[in-house]
Amino acid sequence: MKPSPELIKLVDQCLANSLSRTEMARLEELLEHHDNLHYYIEMAGIEASLPVAFDQAPAVRIKKPNHWLKPLAIAAAVVFVFTLGHQIGHSNKPDPIVIEQAPAPIAHSATITSLIGVTWETSAPNSFQLNSQSQPVTIESGLIELTFSSGVRTLIEGPAKISVTGDNHAYLTSGRLVADVPKGAEGFTVDYASGRVVDIGTEFAMHVPQNAQPVEIGVFRGAVEVYQKNTETPVKLIKNHAITHGGIRNQELASVPFRREEYIRYLPSREFPWQLPRTTTSTPTTQEFDVSHLVWKSGDYLAIIKWMHGRDATRIHGAELLLNGTVVATDQHTGVTGDTPMAKDNTFTFSVPEDRYQRGTWTLRVKLSAIDRPNSTLGNFTPESSGVLLFEDFHALKADEQDFVGTWEYRHHDTIHRRTFHPNRTASYSVNGNTTADFAQTRWSVENGVLSLTFPDSRSDLKIKQERHRLHKKQEIIFLNKPYRNGYAVKE
């Protein structure tokens, strides 16, 4: 029987002492088959008899074999006794010397590329760059976007626990997962306690419950292969099909309706467009935004009402956060949004107590009105003002000075802009790679999570212009009073 590509790969990794725990468990399962075990023993014998070519070898370490796979060692011993006639037992002979090349650095296999409403079970990972040696990512609530180096994008909804086991491979202990597999990354694999899912170029979903109930797997498009534990023949699922199996009672595979609505397929947007009504009345108008997909838990949230287009500044008459129509938190200060000289106090904060949080319809309600143009009355013009409302969670509230130091790049009207905040509180600015003198006299400071950049502006009647910024996350910056899209951290 010809060995499978999977068996060949796992045996090679085993002999090189580079198996992860998940791969280790899978190899043990494969070796329960006699032909697979025979192949392993044959390869192990060849490996042990290889001559030591010191003259051609690069820098190496010499050590004794690491017999970590006890069940594997026992199985191999039995076969040697009955098929090869070797006596396995205590021996006065020393263990054979194995020549092992110094290990190369482990490359990153996946990156946490976005977080929404995440509560970590213990603490956040030391690094958002993950590989097979990283600790499992464990969350109590919220949504994580995990992007693999193969190009596969996954969304994991808490409570969940997932381990990155390779460039195109993961182990899901619990939680909901949706995987979008692009062309060229076919074969993306997710292992779980009672089996594995292998992609054939698709978008699929799976749910591994924490209560040991059966696992659910469904396909949005394309197809996947589902391997049940201790079976070698997969079950193929195609578009709109779903199955359940496994769990504490080891339930047999069953076809079920695909509950598509229970899975989050796209990273929820934090951006909501707003526009002043084109009317000459000065009465504030109420605008409401559904933020249910962004309120995952109790804690602090903030709304940034940002101007993007139009000639008129807009007054903001407070804001409220409601659950199922009932006000939970308010911020009733008055702010103004508009271009740089006009924008002021356009960020509103809300605190959701633990005893007031529950899943439901969360609505953000704000009141907006136009501000009279100079030398005019409101009745003489129709307001022109529009922009976006950004709804952020506590991550944007906790930035300090060190978080802002570095270079931030954004695009505006097909032009590449970079702002650099230096450790000495000065700043520099470049357009399409050319540094300008615009920021020559600038200074910046951080207070309450907001960076203020101040510099003289001869074009303004105020003579002083100030930009303000918050962080959306560690690698993304928000312009609070400029009509630009978010900037992203770059390395010089």
Secondary structure as UniProt FT lines:
FT   HELIX           5..15
FT   TURN            16..17
FT   HELIX           21..30
FT   TURN            31..32
FT   HELIX           34..49
FT   TURN            54..56
FT   STRAND          60..63
FT   HELIX           70..79
FT   HELIX           80..84
FT   STRAND          98..101
FT   STRAND          110..120
FT   STRAND          129..130
FT   TURN            132..133
FT   STRAND          137..148
FT   TURN            149..150
FT   STRAND          153..166
FT   TURN            167..168
FT   STRAND          169..180
FT   TURN            183..184
FT   TURN            186..187
FT   STRAND          189..192
FT   TURN            193..194
FT   STRAND          195..199
FT   STRAND          203..208
FT   TURN            210..211
FT   STRAND          215..221
FT   STRAND          223..228
FT   TURN            229..230
FT   STRAND          235..238
FT   TURN            239..240
FT   STRAND          242..246
FT   TURN            247..250
FT   STRAND          251..255
FT   HELIX           260..262
FT   STRAND          271..275
FT   STRAND          285..290
FT   HELIX           292..294
FT   STRAND          299..309
FT   STRAND          314..323
FT   TURN            324..325
FT   STRAND          326..337
FT   TURN            340..342
FT   STRAND          347..352
FT   HELIX           354..356
FT   STRAND          362..370
FT   TURN            374..375
FT   HELIX           378..380
FT   STRAND          386..392
FT   HELIX           394..397
FT   HELIX           401..404
FT   STRAND          406..412
FT   TURN            413..414
FT   STRAND          415..421
FT   TURN            423..424
FT   STRAND          427..431
FT   TURN            432..433
FT   STRAND          434..435
FT   TURN            438..441
FT   STRAND          443..447
FT   TURN            448..449
FT   STRAND          450..456
FT   TURN            458..459
FT   TURN            461..462
FT   STRAND          464..473
FT   TURN            474..475
FT   STRAND          476..479
FT   STRAND          487..490
//
